[in-house]
Amino acid sequence: MSTKITLNPGYAGGVYVLDHGEFITCLGFDVALKKAAALAAELNSPDLSPELTERGTMMAYDKYAALVDKARQKNLATGWRSRADLTAELIGLEGKRVEVIDCYGDRRRFIVGRSTGWIPCHLEIKSRSSSGGEAVWGTPFRSVRTVGGVV
């Protein structure tokens, strides 16, 4: 079944609504632009990077989707993995416990994990006994410091 994509400019700054049939997901207009720009730079494909004036259009989404597919193909061919969704402040801290003050002023502690796939993201692992965690949020951080040894 193909995914039906619609635009909802009035929700949370604007989102693409992806109806996969059995479930629905959303992708923010600004998130798509930022991720597409990072992927275009990594893949040396500036022609595929959406323009700011295309924000919230199907043209911008199509360019984003083409870049994600190009990244998938490069991964299949070479094993390459993107850094586009990684949190810059956490690169190199994977497996370490950190304390962050996020962009909202909230303080959190977690073990830095990394998801799988060709476009991984950093994960907030709550404890050593956790089997996974949620994607890191609240960036850019106001501060990051390590608070313990390697897990």
N, C-alpha and C positions, 0 to 999 in steps of 0.2 A: 504494500500500500504506500502511495506517495504522501509526503507531508504537505499539508495545506498551510500556507503562510499568509497571515493577515497583519495589518498594521494597527496598533493602538497608540496613537500619539498622545492621548490624554492620560495614560497610566504611567505613573512613576517616571516622568520625563520622556516617555515614549518607548515602546517595546515592539519587537516582532513577536507575534504569537504563532508558535509552531504546533499545529494540530497533527499529531502522529497517529491518530485514530484511537488508540487505546489510552493515550495520555497526551497532555498538553504541556509545553514548556515555553518559556519566554526568554528573549535575548534583548537587552537594552540597546537602544540606538547608539548611545555613547560607547557602550562596551564593544559593540560590533565594530565601530570606527577605530577604537583604540587597538583592538586585537588585530584587525585587518592591517593597520599601519605597521604594527610590529611584525606580523607575518610577511608582509610585502618587503620589509627591510631584510628580514632573515633570508627570504627566498630570492632576493634580488629581482623582485617583480613590481617595481614602482607603478607600472601601468595598471595593475590590478587593485591598487590602494584607492578606496573611495575618497572622493573630495568631501570636505566639510559641507559644501552646498548640497551634497547628495544625502546628507543625514536623514534617516527616517524614510528612505525610498526603497523600492524593490531593487533598483539598480545597485544601491550600496549593499544590500543584502546579497545579491547575486555575486558581486565582487568578493565579499567576505566568504561566501560559500566556495567560490572558485579557489581562493587562497587556502582554505581548510583542506580542500581536495588535493591541491598541489602539495601541501605538507604531508598528507596521508600517502600520496604516491612516492614522495621522496623517502618517507619512513620505510615503506615496503621495499623500495629498491636498495636502500643503504643502511637502514637502521637509525637514521638521523632522528633526533627529537628536538622539537622547538623549545625555546625559552620564553616565548611570548606571554604565556600565562603565569610564569613564575614571579613571585614577589621579590623585587630586586634586593630589598633589605635582608631577605632570608637566604639568598643564594650562598651556599657554603656552610649553612647552619643546619642542614638536614641531619636529623638524629639527635640534635641538641635540644635541651629545654631552654626556652626563652621566656622573658617577660617583655611584653610590648605595651606601650600606651598608643592606642589607635588614634585615628584622625578625629574621633569623637571625644577623646579624653578618657576613654575607658581603659583600665589596666587588665590584662589577661596573661595567664601563663599556659604554655602548651609545649609539646614536643613537636618540632618541625618535621613534617613528613612530606612525601612527594607522591602524587598520583601516578598511575601508569598511563600508557598511551603515547601518541605522537605529539600531543600538545598537553604535557602535564602541568599541574598547578600544585602549589604548596598546600599542605593540609595541616589543620590544627588537631594534633593527637593529644587527648586529655591526659592519658596516663600510660605507663608501660604495658598495662594489661589490656589496653584498647586494641581493637582489631581494625580500626580505621578512624576517620575523622572528617570534619567538614572542611570545605575550601576556606582558606585564609580570607578574611574580610577586614574592613576598616582601614584600608591603606589609602594613602601613604601613612606609615606609622610616624608618630611624633618621636618615639624612641624605641630601641630594641636593645636588650642586653641578655647575655646568657646567664642562667641562674643555677646551673648544675653541670655535671659531667656528661659525657657521651652516654646515650642510652644503651 
